[in-house]
Amino acid sequence: MSQAAIRRAVSADADRLAFVAAVTFPLACPPHTTREDAAAFVVEHLSAQSFGEYLADPDRVLFLAEQAGQVVGYTMLVFGEPHDPDVASAITIRPTIELSKCYVLPGHHGQGVAGSLMQESIAAARERGAAGIWLGVNEENERAQRFYRKSGFEKVGVKRFRVGNRWEDDFVLEQALA
C-alpha cells in the first residue's frame, strides 16, 4: 500500500470526511454504546453539513489522509481555550489547542496513517502558537490510548462526553509542544 498523502481539508471534502466519520466513530465508542446512539451522534455532529461548518470555522483546521484517491483518515484541531470546565482545570499548558478528532479507517491501521496525521496536526498547532495540545479519549479505548501515549501525550485528567442518553468518561491527555 502506498504512503498516505496528508493535506489540509477544504469545503469540497465535507462528504468524504462525513463518510470516514460515520465508519470510524462507532468503532471508537465503548462496547455498551448502542448502534442507535452512535448513529444519532454521527447525524448530529459528524454529518456532511457539520463538516461544512467545521471547515468554514476559522478556529478549526482539518487534515485528511488520502491513499489512491480515497480519504482514509482525518484529524481536526480546535483553537482556543477549552469550554469544558473539567478540561480547563486539567490541562496545564497554555496557550493550548484541542485535537478534537483523529480517526483512520480500519483497513488502514498500522500503516503509519495516524502517525502522519498526528505529525501534521502537531506542526499546525505549533504554527498557530500553541504551547500545548490536548485531547479526550474514552477510558475504554485502549488502542487509541496506546497510540496517544506513543505520540507523546500524558493523562492529566478526566471529562464527561455524551453519546445518546449516556454520559461516557474520557481521559484528558496533554502534550507540550516546546
C-alpha angles and dihedrals in degrees: 000000000000123000114271117251113225121208140156111271120241132200092269088064096063096101094047092047090050090052092053090046092051090054099041106037095068090050091058093051121097116262093256092061108109120231088239093055093047091047092049090051090051092050092048101041110012105043124124087256091053091049089049088056092046091050091051093049112100089207092063134065124188127196126194134198119220131192121180090349094306126114106238101170147356146194132205127205122200115200124213141043115322116258094207108092092212091056094042091055094043102052117079105187123080140224090039140180127203122232092212099176135020113166136156127185112256096245089060100051115123094026098100094257095123091045092052091048090048093051092051092047093049091048090052091049090052091048089053089055101254119155092196142019127209139187142179121234128180111259090233096051097094095164092058092044090055091051093049093048089049087051092055104264123138130198112255103162150326136266139180124251124189122221112173110317094335131088114221127200117236129187115232110224126190138189130192113232097201 
